[in-house]
Structures are given as structure tokens and as C-alpha cells.
Amino acid sequence: MLVFNQSCKTTKTPKIEKETQVNTNNKISAGYKKGILKMTRLRSCPYTMTVDSYSDSLDPVNIEDFFKEGNVPEKVWVKFTSLRRQNRCGKGRPIHITAIEERLD
């Protein structure tokens, strides 16, 4: 009678941190900025966004074009242009999102 002893041990270490750094560098070189979306209680501007390289809050006027209400991620990669128009609310400067993706870090 033969008995085989198998082990499920692996010797490889995860490279998640390195892959995340590579992804971050790729996004930044592609023109994306790190953003955080927050829901507000105002109907005029349901979401505000903060971006690492800006000190003021932003009002993404076309966020509904990319995400359904209630399904908006908190952390995002975003490309946008500033809008020269009156603010919809006192919470943020209006912007037009040109590209947005959920950020997983």
C-alpha cells in the first residue's frame, strides 16, 4: 500500500503592493488624478469630490453619466475639466468628468 502526502504550501509571496504601485504610476502618467467622492444631502449637487492635487472641493456635474445613483464608488481615478459657470451649490467648484474608474487601493 502506498500513501502520498501532499501539501498545499506555496513558496510564492504576493506582489499586490508592487502591482498597485505600477497601476498607480500608469494612471498618473495617463493623466488620471486620485479622487474621493462623497455623497451630500443637497439635491442641487448630490456628490462632491476631493482630488489630491487640489485644495478645494469639486462638484462633478455629470457623475450620473458614469454611475447609477447609489452605486457610486468612494475612491476613483478621474480625468476632468473645469467648467466656467456658476456653482450649483456652495460646496464645490463645478467640473465635467471626461473619464472615471473605480480605484481599488
Number of C-alpha atoms within 10 A of each C-alpha: 2 4 5 5 5 6 6 5 6 6 6 6 6 8 8 9 10 10 11 13 12 12 14 18 12 12 15 14 10 10 12 19 20 18 23 18 20 14 13 12 8 11 9 13 19 17 21 20 21 18 17 10 9 10 8 13 16 22 28 23 20 13 20 13 8 14 13 9 9 7 9 17 14 14 18 21 20 21 18 15 11 13 14 9 9 9 17 15 14 11 17 18 21 23 21 16 18 12 12 17 15 15 16 10 10
